Amino acid sequence: MSKLKTVKGVQHRLKVTGRGKLLGFRAGRRHLLSGKRAKTKRGLRRPQTLAKVDTRKIRSLVPYA
C-alpha cells in the first residue's frame, strides 16, 4: 500500500484545531475594502471553521492533518 500525497496548497491555507476541526480564512478580505463597513472587516479577520460538507472533501486532500 502506498502513501497518500498531501495537496500542499490546501495544507498552507488551513489549520487543524485540537479537536480536529478545520479552520479556513474567510472570503472578502483581499480588495475593495474601502467600500465595506469597519464592523464587516473586523468580522473577517478571524478564521472560521469549515462546514462539515467541505471538511469531508478537504480531508481527502490533507490526509495526515
CHARMM-style PDB file with segment names, atoms N, HN, CA, C and O in Angstrom:
ATOM      1  N   MET     1       0.843  -1.186   0.000  1.00  0.00      PROA
ATOM      2  CA  MET     1       0.000   0.000   0.000  1.00  0.00      PROA
ATOM      3  C   MET     1       0.886   1.247   0.000  1.00  0.00      PROA
ATOM      4  O   MET     1       1.836   1.335   0.778  1.00  0.00      PROA
ATOM      5  N   SER     2       0.581   2.200  -0.862  1.00  0.00      PROA
ATOM      6  HN  SER     2      -0.191   2.128  -1.494  1.00  0.00      PROA
ATOM      7  CA  SER     2       1.402   3.398  -0.953  1.00  0.00      PROA
ATOM      8  C   SER     2       0.815   4.531  -0.112  1.00  0.00      PROA
ATOM      9  O   SER     2      -0.362   4.526   0.248  1.00  0.00      PROA
ATOM     10  N   LYS     3       1.675   5.496   0.184  1.00  0.00      PROA
ATOM     11  HN  LYS     3       2.631   5.500  -0.108  1.00  0.00      PROA
ATOM     12  CA  LYS     3       1.238   6.648   0.968  1.00  0.00      PROA
ATOM     13  C   LYS     3       0.370   7.568   0.110  1.00  0.00      PROA
ATOM     14  O   LYS     3       0.496   7.593  -1.114  1.00  0.00      PROA
ATOM     15  N   LEU     4      -0.514   8.325   0.769  1.00  0.00      PROA
ATOM     16  HN  LEU     4      -0.616   8.305   1.763  1.00  0.00      PROA
ATOM     17  CA  LEU     4      -1.312   9.327   0.077  1.00  0.00      PROA
ATOM     18  C   LEU     4      -0.542  10.636   0.071  1.00  0.00      PROA
ATOM     19  O   LEU     4       0.133  10.965   1.047  1.00  0.00      PROA
ATOM     20  N   LYS     5      -0.637  11.380  -1.012  1.00  0.00      PROA
ATOM     21  HN  LYS     5      -1.185  11.113  -1.805  1.00  0.00      PROA
ATOM     22  CA  LYS     5       0.058  12.649  -1.093  1.00  0.00      PROA
ATOM     23  C   LYS     5      -0.834  13.776  -0.596  1.00  0.00      PROA
ATOM     24  O   LYS     5      -2.033  13.811  -0.875  1.00  0.00      PROA
ATOM     25  N   THR     6      -0.225  14.699   0.149  1.00  0.00      PROA
ATOM     26  HN  THR     6       0.749  14.670   0.376  1.00  0.00      PROA
ATOM     27  CA  THR     6      -0.925  15.877   0.648  1.00  0.00      PROA
ATOM     28  C   THR     6      -0.879  16.959  -0.422  1.00  0.00      PROA
ATOM     29  O   THR     6       0.157  17.153  -1.058  1.00  0.00      PROA
ATOM     30  N   VAL     7      -1.976  17.659  -0.627  1.00  0.00      PROA
ATOM     31  HN  VAL     7      -2.818  17.501  -0.110  1.00  0.00      PROA
ATOM     32  CA  VAL     7      -2.007  18.809  -1.530  1.00  0.00      PROA
ATOM     33  C   VAL     7      -1.487  20.001  -0.727  1.00  0.00      PROA
ATOM     34  O   VAL     7      -2.160  20.498   0.175  1.00  0.00      PROA
ATOM     35  N   LYS     8      -0.277  20.450  -1.072  1.00  0.00      PROA
ATOM     36  HN  LYS     8       0.270  20.046  -1.806  1.00  0.00      PROA
ATOM     37  CA  LYS     8       0.416  21.442  -0.263  1.00  0.00      PROA
ATOM     38  C   LYS     8      -0.308  22.786  -0.236  1.00  0.00      PROA
ATOM     39  O   LYS     8      -0.270  23.484   0.777  1.00  0.00      PROA
ATOM     40  N   GLY     9      -0.967  23.160  -1.333  1.00  0.00      PROA
ATOM     41  HN  GLY     9      -0.998  22.593  -2.156  1.00  0.00      PROA
ATOM     42  CA  GLY     9      -1.692  24.421  -1.369  1.00  0.00      PROA
ATOM     43  C   GLY     9      -2.808  24.461  -0.344  1.00  0.00      PROA
ATOM     44  O   GLY     9      -3.068  25.499   0.263  1.00  0.00      PROA
ATOM     45  N   VAL    10      -3.467  23.327  -0.153  1.00  0.00      PROA
ATOM     46  HN  VAL    10      -3.255  22.483  -0.646  1.00  0.00      PROA
ATOM     47  CA  VAL    10      -4.544  23.231   0.844  1.00  0.00      PROA
ATOM     48  C   VAL    10      -3.946  23.228   2.241  1.00  0.00      PROA
ATOM     49  O   VAL    10      -4.505  23.826   3.161  1.00  0.00      PROA
ATOM     50  N   GLN    11      -2.817  22.558   2.403  1.00  0.00      PROA
ATOM     51  HN  GLN    11      -2.363  22.072   1.656  1.00  0.00      PROA
ATOM     52  CA  GLN    11      -2.181  22.467   3.712  1.00  0.00      PROA
ATOM     53  C   GLN    11      -1.777  23.847   4.241  1.00  0.00      PROA
ATOM     54  O   GLN    11      -1.898  24.108   5.438  1.00  0.00      PROA
ATOM     55  N   HSD    12      -1.301  24.724   3.365  1.00  0.00      PROA
ATOM     56  HN  HSD    12      -1.202  24.511   2.393  1.00  0.00      PROA
ATOM     57  CA  HSD    12      -0.875  26.060   3.790  1.00  0.00      PROA
ATOM     58  C   HSD    12      -2.061  26.962   4.120  1.00  0.00      PROA
ATOM     59  O   HSD    12      -1.911  27.911   4.888  1.00  0.00      PROA
ATOM     60  N   ARG    13      -3.216  26.690   3.564  1.00  0.00      PROA
ATOM     61  HN  ARG    13      -3.338  25.918   2.940  1.00  0.00      PROA
ATOM     62  CA  ARG    13      -4.377  27.564   3.748  1.00  0.00      PROA
ATOM     63  C   ARG    13      -5.253  27.173   4.925  1.00  0.00      PROA
ATOM     64  O   ARG    13      -6.161  27.922   5.287  1.00  0.00      PROA
ATOM     65  N   LEU    14      -5.009  26.033   5.525  1.00  0.00      PROA
ATOM     66  HN  LEU    14      -4.271  25.424   5.232  1.00  0.00      PROA
ATOM     67  CA  LEU    14      -5.876  25.545   6.586  1.00  0.00      PROA
ATOM     68  C   LEU    14      -5.096  25.284   7.861  1.00  0.00      PROA
ATOM     69  O   LEU    14      -3.881  25.087   7.845  1.00  0.00      PROA
ATOM     70  N   LYS    15      -5.829  25.290   8.964  1.00  0.00      PROA
ATOM     71  HN  LYS    15      -6.816  25.450   8.977  1.00  0.00      PROA
ATOM     72  CA  LYS    15      -5.259  24.951  10.258  1.00  0.00      PROA
ATOM     73  C   LYS    15      -6.215  23.970  10.923  1.00  0.00      PROA
ATOM     74  O   LYS    15      -7.434  24.115  10.825  1.00  0.00      PROA
ATOM     75  N   VAL    16      -5.656  22.978  11.595  1.00  0.00      PROA
ATOM     76  HN  VAL    16      -4.666  22.861  11.675  1.00  0.00      PROA
ATOM     77  CA  VAL    16      -6.479  21.985  12.276  1.00  0.00      PROA
ATOM     78  C   VAL    16      -6.507  22.325  13.765  1.00  0.00      PROA
ATOM     79  O   VAL    16      -5.459  22.537  14.375  1.00  0.00      PROA
ATOM     80  N   THR    17      -7.697  22.377  14.346  1.00  0.00      PROA
ATOM     81  HN  THR    17      -8.548  22.204  13.850  1.00  0.00      PROA
ATOM     82  CA  THR    17      -7.832  22.684  15.763  1.00  0.00      PROA
ATOM     83  C   THR    17      -7.512  21.443  16.594  1.00  0.00      PROA
ATOM     84  O   THR    17      -7.286  20.363  16.047  1.00  0.00      PROA
ATOM     85  N   GLY    18      -7.495  21.601  17.889  1.00  0.00      PROA
ATOM     86  HN  GLY    18      -7.678  22.478  18.332  1.00  0.00      PROA
ATOM     87  CA  GLY    18      -7.194  20.492  18.777  1.00  0.00      PROA
ATOM     88  C   GLY    18      -8.214  19.382  18.701  1.00  0.00      PROA
ATOM     89  O   GLY    18      -7.882  18.218  18.925  1.00  0.00      PROA
ATOM     90  N   ARG    19      -9.444  19.720  18.390  1.00  0.00      PROA
ATOM     91  HN  ARG    19      -9.713  20.666  18.208  1.00  0.00      PROA
ATOM     92  CA  ARG    19     -10.496  18.705  18.290  1.00  0.00      PROA
ATOM     93  C   ARG    19     -10.664  18.146  16.886  1.00  0.00      PROA
ATOM     94  O   ARG    19     -11.554  17.334  16.631  1.00  0.00      PROA
ATOM     95  N   GLY    20      -9.799  18.589  15.976  1.00  0.00      PROA
ATOM     96  HN  GLY    20      -9.076  19.248  16.182  1.00  0.00      PROA
ATOM     97  CA  GLY    20      -9.820  18.027  14.629  1.00  0.00      PROA
ATOM     98  C   GLY    20     -10.645  18.800  13.622  1.00  0.00      PROA
ATOM     99  O   GLY    20     -10.799  18.359  12.483  1.00  0.00      PROA
ATOM    100  N   LYS    21     -11.181  19.952  14.020  1.00  0.00      PROA
ATOM    101  HN  LYS    21     -11.056  20.310  14.945  1.00  0.00      PROA
ATOM    102  CA  LYS    21     -11.939  20.759  13.063  1.00  0.00      PROA
ATOM    103  C   LYS    21     -10.961  21.545  12.194  1.00  0.00      PROA
ATOM    104  O   LYS    21      -9.810  21.760  12.575  1.00  0.00      PROA
ATOM    105  N   LEU    22     -11.432  21.968  11.024  1.00  0.00      PROA
ATOM    106  HN  LEU    22     -12.366  21.793  10.714  1.00  0.00      PROA
ATOM    107  CA  LEU    22     -10.590  22.721  10.107  1.00  0.00      PROA
ATOM    108  C   LEU    22     -10.958  24.197  10.150  1.00  0.00      PROA
ATOM    109  O   LEU    22     -12.134  24.559  10.105  1.00  0.00      PROA
ATOM    110  N   LEU    23      -9.934  25.045  10.239  1.00  0.00      PROA
ATOM    111  HN  LEU    23      -8.979  24.751  10.276  1.00  0.00      PROA
ATOM    112  CA  LEU    23     -10.133  26.491  10.205  1.00  0.00      PROA
ATOM    113  C   LEU    23      -9.624  27.012   8.880  1.00  0.00      PROA
ATOM    114  O   LEU    23      -8.535  26.645   8.439  1.00  0.00      PROA
ATOM    115  N   GLY    24     -10.414  27.874   8.237  1.00  0.00      PROA
ATOM    116  HN  GLY    24     -11.299  28.172   8.595  1.00  0.00      PROA
ATOM    117  CA  GLY    24     -10.010  28.479   6.981  1.00  0.00      PROA
ATOM    118  C   GLY    24     -10.290  29.964   7.017  1.00  0.00      PROA
ATOM    119  O   GLY    24     -11.164  30.422   7.753  1.00  0.00      PROA
ATOM    120  N   PHE    25      -9.547  30.719   6.221  1.00  0.00      PROA
ATOM    121  HN  PHE    25      -8.837  30.347   5.623  1.00  0.00      PROA
ATOM    122  CA  PHE    25      -9.748  32.158   6.185  1.00  0.00      PROA
ATOM    123  C   PHE    25     -10.983  32.502   5.375  1.00  0.00      PROA
ATOM    124  O   PHE    25     -11.367  31.767   4.465  1.00  0.00      PROA
ATOM    125  N   ARG    26     -11.596  33.615   5.710  1.00  0.00      PROA
ATOM    126  HN  ARG    26     -11.284  34.212   6.449  1.00  0.00      PROA
ATOM    127  CA  ARG    26     -12.861  33.998   5.095  1.00  0.00      PROA
ATOM    128  C   ARG    26     -12.635  34.742   3.789  1.00  0.00      PROA
ATOM    129  O   ARG    26     -11.589  35.353   3.571  1.00  0.00      PROA
ATOM    130  N   ALA    27     -13.618  34.678   2.945  1.00  0.00      PROA
ATOM    131  HN  ALA    27     -14.469  34.182   3.122  1.00  0.00      PROA
ATOM    132  CA  ALA    27     -13.552  35.410   1.677  1.00  0.00      PROA
ATOM    133  C   ALA    27     -13.942  36.858   1.913  1.00  0.00      PROA
ATOM    134  O   ALA    27     -14.668  37.163   2.860  1.00  0.00      PROA
ATOM    135  N   GLY    28     -13.467  37.748   1.059  1.00  0.00      PROA
ATOM    136  HN  GLY    28     -12.877  37.501   0.290  1.00  0.00      PROA
ATOM    137  CA  GLY    28     -13.879  39.139   1.114  1.00  0.00      PROA
ATOM    138  C   GLY    28     -12.892  40.068   1.787  1.00  0.00      PROA
ATOM    139  O   GLY    28     -13.249  41.206   2.095  1.00  0.00      PROA
ATOM    140  N   ARG    29     -11.655  39.629   2.031  1.00  0.00      PROA
ATOM    141  HN  ARG    29     -11.366  38.705   1.781  1.00  0.00      PROA
ATOM    142  CA  ARG    29     -10.671  40.473   2.706  1.00  0.00      PROA
ATOM    143  C   ARG    29      -9.524  40.891   1.794  1.00  0.00      PROA
ATOM    144  O   ARG    29      -8.534  41.438   2.282  1.00  0.00      PROA
ATOM    145  N   ARG    30      -9.619  40.658   0.510  1.00  0.00      PROA
ATOM    146  HN  ARG    30     -10.423  40.213   0.113  1.00  0.00      PROA
ATOM    147  CA  ARG    30      -8.485  40.917  -0.383  1.00  0.00      PROA
ATOM    148  C   ARG    30      -8.488  42.317  -0.979  1.00  0.00      PROA
ATOM    149  O   ARG    30      -7.458  42.992  -0.980  1.00  0.00      PROA
ATOM    150  N   HSD    31      -9.624  42.756  -1.481  1.00  0.00      PROA
ATOM    151  HN  HSD    31     -10.460  42.208  -1.480  1.00  0.00      PROA
ATOM    152  CA  HSD    31      -9.664  44.060  -2.154  1.00  0.00      PROA
ATOM    153  C   HSD    31     -11.051  44.661  -2.003  1.00  0.00      PROA
ATOM    154  O   HSD    31     -11.963  44.022  -1.477  1.00  0.00      PROA
ATOM    155  N   LEU    32     -11.203  45.894  -2.468  1.00  0.00      PROA
ATOM    156  HN  LEU    32     -10.463  46.412  -2.896  1.00  0.00      PROA
ATOM    157  CA  LEU    32     -12.456  46.660  -2.350  1.00  0.00      PROA
ATOM    158  C   LEU    32     -12.858  46.844  -0.884  1.00  0.00      PROA
ATOM    159  O   LEU    32     -14.040  46.786  -0.543  1.00  0.00      PROA
ATOM    160  N   LEU    33     -11.868  47.066  -0.029  1.00  0.00      PROA
ATOM    161  HN  LEU    33     -10.908  47.113  -0.306  1.00  0.00      PROA
ATOM    162  CA  LEU    33     -12.133  47.170   1.398  1.00  0.00      PROA
ATOM    163  C   LEU    33     -12.654  48.546   1.796  1.00  0.00      PROA
ATOM    164  O   LEU    33     -13.271  48.695   2.851  1.00  0.00      PROA
ATOM    165  N   SER    34     -12.409  49.553   0.958  1.00  0.00      PROA
ATOM    166  HN  SER    34     -11.907  49.433   0.102  1.00  0.00      PROA
ATOM    167  CA  SER    34     -12.858  50.899   1.316  1.00  0.00      PROA
ATOM    168  C   SER    34     -14.375  51.007   1.301  1.00  0.00      PROA
ATOM    169  O   SER    34     -14.937  51.877   1.967  1.00  0.00      PROA
ATOM    170  N   GLY    35     -15.041  50.145   0.558  1.00  0.00      PROA
ATOM    171  HN  GLY    35     -14.585  49.439   0.017  1.00  0.00      PROA
ATOM    172  CA  GLY    35     -16.495  50.187   0.489  1.00  0.00      PROA
ATOM    173  C   GLY    35     -17.185  49.356   1.546  1.00  0.00      PROA
ATOM    174  O   GLY    35     -18.414  49.348   1.624  1.00  0.00      PROA
ATOM    175  N   LYS    36     -16.409  48.649   2.369  1.00  0.00      PROA
ATOM    176  HN  LYS    36     -15.411  48.656   2.307  1.00  0.00      PROA
ATOM    177  CA  LYS    36     -17.001  47.792   3.384  1.00  0.00      PROA
ATOM    178  C   LYS    36     -16.959  48.468   4.745  1.00  0.00      PROA
ATOM    179  O   LYS    36     -16.045  49.236   5.042  1.00  0.00      PROA
ATOM    180  N   ARG    37     -17.962  48.172   5.568  1.00  0.00      PROA
ATOM    181  HN  ARG    37     -18.705  47.547   5.326  1.00  0.00      PROA
ATOM    182  CA  ARG    37     -18.021  48.761   6.909  1.00  0.00      PROA
ATOM    183  C   ARG    37     -16.910  48.195   7.782  1.00  0.00      PROA
ATOM    184  O   ARG    37     -16.439  47.080   7.562  1.00  0.00      PROA
ATOM    185  N   ALA    38     -16.499  48.975   8.772  1.00  0.00      PROA
ATOM    186  HN  ALA    38     -16.881  49.881   8.951  1.00  0.00      PROA
ATOM    187  CA  ALA    38     -15.439  48.537   9.682  1.00  0.00      PROA
ATOM    188  C   ALA    38     -15.863  47.285  10.440  1.00  0.00      PROA
ATOM    189  O   ALA    38     -15.049  46.401  10.704  1.00  0.00      PROA
ATOM    190  N   LYS    39     -17.133  47.222  10.782  1.00  0.00      PROA
ATOM    191  HN  LYS    39     -17.794  47.940  10.567  1.00  0.00      PROA
ATOM    192  CA  LYS    39     -17.635  46.050  11.507  1.00  0.00      PROA
ATOM    193  C   LYS    39     -17.508  44.783  10.658  1.00  0.00      PROA
ATOM    194  O   LYS    39     -17.165  43.715  11.165  1.00  0.00      PROA
ATOM    195  N   THR    40     -17.788  44.918   9.378  1.00  0.00      PROA
ATOM    196  HN  THR    40     -18.067  45.786   8.967  1.00  0.00      PROA
ATOM    197  CA  THR    40     -17.671  43.790   8.464  1.00  0.00      PROA
ATOM    198  C   THR    40     -16.226  43.329   8.366  1.00  0.00      PROA
ATOM    199  O   THR    40     -15.942  42.132   8.405  1.00  0.00      PROA
ATOM    200  N   LYS    41     -15.303  44.301   8.236  1.00  0.00      PROA
ATOM    201  HN  LYS    41     -15.534  45.274   8.204  1.00  0.00      PROA
ATOM    202  CA  LYS    41     -13.892  43.953   8.091  1.00  0.00      PROA
ATOM    203  C   LYS    41     -13.339  43.318   9.359  1.00  0.00      PROA
ATOM    204  O   LYS    41     -12.515  42.406   9.286  1.00  0.00      PROA
ATOM    205  N   ARG    42     -13.778  43.784  10.507  1.00  0.00      PROA
ATOM    206  HN  ARG    42     -14.447  44.524  10.567  1.00  0.00      PROA
ATOM    207  CA  ARG    42     -13.349  43.178  11.773  1.00  0.00      PROA
ATOM    208  C   ARG    42     -13.807  41.733  11.858  1.00  0.00      PROA
ATOM    209  O   ARG    42     -13.076  40.863  12.331  1.00  0.00      PROA
ATOM    210  N   GLY    43     -15.012  41.490  11.400  1.00  0.00      PROA
ATOM    211  HN  GLY    43     -15.606  42.197  11.015  1.00  0.00      PROA
ATOM    212  CA  GLY    43     -15.555  40.140  11.451  1.00  0.00      PROA
ATOM    213  C   GLY    43     -14.843  39.175  10.516  1.00  0.00      PROA
ATOM    214  O   GLY    43     -14.882  37.962  10.721  1.00  0.00      PROA
ATOM    215  N   LEU    44     -14.198  39.706   9.498  1.00  0.00      PROA
ATOM    216  HN  LEU    44     -14.166  40.691   9.331  1.00  0.00      PROA
ATOM    217  CA  LEU    44     -13.495  38.861   8.530  1.00  0.00      PROA
ATOM    218  C   LEU    44     -12.064  38.533   8.958  1.00  0.00      PROA
ATOM    219  O   LEU    44     -11.390  37.746   8.293  1.00  0.00      PROA
ATOM    220  N   ARG    45     -11.593  39.124  10.058  1.00  0.00      PROA
ATOM    221  HN  ARG    45     -12.141  39.763  10.598  1.00  0.00      PROA
ATOM    222  CA  ARG    45     -10.205  38.914  10.477  1.00  0.00      PROA
ATOM    223  C   ARG    45      -9.925  37.493  10.907  1.00  0.00      PROA
ATOM    224  O   ARG    45      -8.937  36.891  10.487  1.00  0.00      PROA
ATOM    225  N   ARG    46     -10.786  36.961  11.739  1.00  0.00      PROA
ATOM    226  HN  ARG    46     -11.589  37.450  12.081  1.00  0.00      PROA
ATOM    227  CA  ARG    46     -10.514  35.657  12.342  1.00  0.00      PROA
ATOM    228  C   ARG    46     -10.948  34.530  11.415  1.00  0.00      PROA
ATOM    229  O   ARG    46     -11.949  34.656  10.709  1.00  0.00      PROA
ATOM    230  N   PRO    47     -10.202  33.432  11.415  1.00  0.00      PROA
ATOM    231  CA  PRO    47     -10.616  32.307  10.584  1.00  0.00      PROA
ATOM    232  C   PRO    47     -11.889  31.656  11.119  1.00  0.00      PROA
ATOM    233  O   PRO    47     -12.199  31.760  12.306  1.00  0.00      PROA
ATOM    234  N   GLN    48     -12.608  31.000  10.249  1.00  0.00      PROA
ATOM    235  HN  GLN    48     -12.357  30.916   9.285  1.00  0.00      PROA
ATOM    236  CA  GLN    48     -13.844  30.336  10.662  1.00  0.00      PROA
ATOM    237  C   GLN    48     -13.719  28.837  10.433  1.00  0.00      PROA
ATOM    238  O   GLN    48     -12.922  28.388   9.610  1.00  0.00      PROA
ATOM    239  N   THR    49     -14.509  28.075  11.163  1.00  0.00      PROA
ATOM    240  HN  THR    49     -15.157  28.440  11.831  1.00  0.00      PROA
ATOM    241  CA  THR    49     -14.495  26.627  10.963  1.00  0.00      PROA
ATOM    242  C   THR    49     -15.230  26.306   9.669  1.00  0.00      PROA
ATOM    243  O   THR    49     -16.238  26.929   9.334  1.00  0.00      PROA
ATOM    244  N   LEU    50     -14.714  25.341   8.964  1.00  0.00      PROA
ATOM    245  HN  LEU    50     -13.895  24.834   9.235  1.00  0.00      PROA
ATOM    246  CA  LEU    50     -15.327  24.949   7.705  1.00  0.00      PROA
ATOM    247  C   LEU    50     -16.571  24.115   7.957  1.00  0.00      PROA
ATOM    248  O   LEU    50     -16.690  23.451   8.986  1.00  0.00      PROA
ATOM    249  N   ALA    51     -17.483  24.155   7.020  1.00  0.00      PROA
ATOM    250  HN  ALA    51     -17.386  24.695   6.183  1.00  0.00      PROA
ATOM    251  CA  ALA    51     -18.706  23.366   7.116  1.00  0.00      PROA
ATOM    252  C   ALA    51     -18.372  21.885   7.000  1.00  0.00      PROA
ATOM    253  O   ALA    51     -17.345  21.514   6.432  1.00  0.00      PROA
ATOM    254  N   LYS    52     -19.239  21.047   7.538  1.00  0.00      PROA
ATOM    255  HN  LYS    52     -20.073  21.348   7.999  1.00  0.00      PROA
ATOM    256  CA  LYS    52     -18.990  19.600   7.511  1.00  0.00      PROA
ATOM    257  C   LYS    52     -18.913  19.072   6.087  1.00  0.00      PROA
ATOM    258  O   LYS    52     -18.156  18.143   5.806  1.00  0.00      PROA
ATOM    259  N   VAL    53     -19.688  19.657   5.199  1.00  0.00      PROA
ATOM    260  HN  VAL    53     -20.303  20.412   5.428  1.00  0.00      PROA
ATOM    261  CA  VAL    53     -19.684  19.220   3.802  1.00  0.00      PROA
ATOM    262  C   VAL    53     -18.308  19.468   3.192  1.00  0.00      PROA
ATOM    263  O   VAL    53     -17.767  18.598   2.508  1.00  0.00      PROA
ATOM    264  N   ASP    54     -17.738  20.645   3.433  1.00  0.00      PROA
ATOM    265  HN  ASP    54     -18.177  21.352   3.988  1.00  0.00      PROA
ATOM    266  CA  ASP    54     -16.424  20.978   2.894  1.00  0.00      PROA
ATOM    267  C   ASP    54     -15.329  20.180   3.588  1.00  0.00      PROA
ATOM    268  O   ASP    54     -14.339  19.802   2.961  1.00  0.00      PROA
ATOM    269  N   THR    55     -15.502  19.925   4.873  1.00  0.00      PROA
ATOM    270  HN  THR    55     -16.306  20.232   5.383  1.00  0.00      PROA
ATOM    271  CA  THR    55     -14.492  19.188   5.634  1.00  0.00      PROA
ATOM    272  C   THR    55     -14.286  17.802   5.056  1.00  0.00      PROA
ATOM    273  O   THR    55     -13.150  17.337   4.961  1.00  0.00      PROA
ATOM    274  N   ARG    56     -15.347  17.143   4.673  1.00  0.00      PROA
ATOM    275  HN  ARG    56     -16.269  17.521   4.750  1.00  0.00      PROA
ATOM    276  CA  ARG    56     -15.230  15.805   4.100  1.00  0.00      PROA
ATOM    277  C   ARG    56     -14.389  15.818   2.823  1.00  0.00      PROA
ATOM    278  O   ARG    56     -13.566  14.929   2.603  1.00  0.00      PROA
ATOM    279  N   LYS    57     -14.603  16.834   1.983  1.00  0.00      PROA
ATOM    280  HN  LYS    57     -15.272  17.557   2.161  1.00  0.00      PROA
ATOM    281  CA  LYS    57     -13.844  16.929   0.738  1.00  0.00      PROA
ATOM    282  C   LYS    57     -12.362  17.188   1.017  1.00  0.00      PROA
ATOM    283  O   LYS    57     -11.491  16.587   0.388  1.00  0.00      PROA
ATOM    284  N   ILE    58     -12.089  18.076   1.953  1.00  0.00      PROA
ATOM    285  HN  ILE    58     -12.797  18.564   2.464  1.00  0.00      PROA
ATOM    286  CA  ILE    58     -10.724  18.515   2.194  1.00  0.00      PROA
ATOM    287  C   ILE    58      -9.911  17.469   2.935  1.00  0.00      PROA
ATOM    288  O   ILE    58      -8.690  17.422   2.789  1.00  0.00      PROA
ATOM    289  N   ARG    59     -10.559  16.635   3.723  1.00  0.00      PROA
ATOM    290  HN  ARG    59     -11.551  16.673   3.842  1.00  0.00      PROA
ATOM    291  CA  ARG    59      -9.837  15.560   4.425  1.00  0.00      PROA
ATOM    292  C   ARG    59      -9.106  14.656   3.424  1.00  0.00      PROA
ATOM    293  O   ARG    59      -8.034  14.131   3.727  1.00  0.00      PROA
ATOM    294  N   SER    60      -9.679  14.480   2.251  1.00  0.00      PROA
ATOM    295  HN  SER    60     -10.549  14.906   2.004  1.00  0.00      PROA
ATOM    296  CA  SER    60      -9.014  13.641   1.253  1.00  0.00      PROA
ATOM    297  C   SER    60      -7.805  14.334   0.652  1.00  0.00      PROA
ATOM    298  O   SER    60      -6.885  13.666   0.180  1.00  0.00      PROA
ATOM    299  N   LEU    61      -7.788  15.684   0.660  1.00  0.00      PROA
ATOM    300  HN  LEU    61      -8.535  16.226   1.044  1.00  0.00      PROA
ATOM    301  CA  LEU    61      -6.658  16.441   0.133  1.00  0.00      PROA
ATOM    302  C   LEU    61      -5.525  16.561   1.143  1.00  0.00      PROA
ATOM    303  O   LEU    61      -4.357  16.661   0.768  1.00  0.00      PROA
ATOM    304  N   VAL    62      -5.880  16.549   2.445  1.00  0.00      PROA
ATOM    305  HN  VAL    62      -6.829  16.467   2.750  1.00  0.00      PROA
ATOM    306  CA  VAL    62      -4.878  16.629   3.515  1.00  0.00      PROA
ATOM    307  C   VAL    62      -5.080  15.411   4.416  1.00  0.00      PROA
ATOM    308  O   VAL    62      -5.647  15.542   5.500  1.00  0.00      PROA
ATOM    309  N   PRO    63      -4.633  14.242   3.994  1.00  0.00      PROA
ATOM    310  CA  PRO    63      -4.983  13.017   4.710  1.00  0.00      PROA
ATOM    311  C   PRO    63      -4.340  12.874   6.093  1.00  0.00      PROA
ATOM    312  O   PRO    63      -4.906  12.209   6.962  1.00  0.00      PROA
ATOM    313  N   TYR    64      -3.171  13.483   6.315  1.00  0.00      PROA
ATOM    314  HN  TYR    64      -2.712  14.022   5.610  1.00  0.00      PROA
ATOM    315  CA  TYR    64      -2.457  13.262   7.579  1.00  0.00      PROA
ATOM    316  C   TYR    64      -2.534  14.452   8.517  1.00  0.00      PROA
ATOM    317  O   TYR    64      -1.755  14.525   9.468  1.00  0.00      PROA
ATOM    318  N   ALA    65      -3.440  15.382   8.285  1.00  0.00      PROA
ATOM    319  HN  ALA    65      -4.072  15.323   7.513  1.00  0.00      PROA
ATOM    320  CA  ALA    65      -3.561  16.556   9.151  1.00  0.00      PROA
ATOM    321  C   ALA    65      -4.524  16.285  10.282  1.00  0.00      PROA
ATOM    322  OT1 ALA    65      -4.757  17.159  11.118  1.00  0.00      PROA
TER     323      ALA     65
END
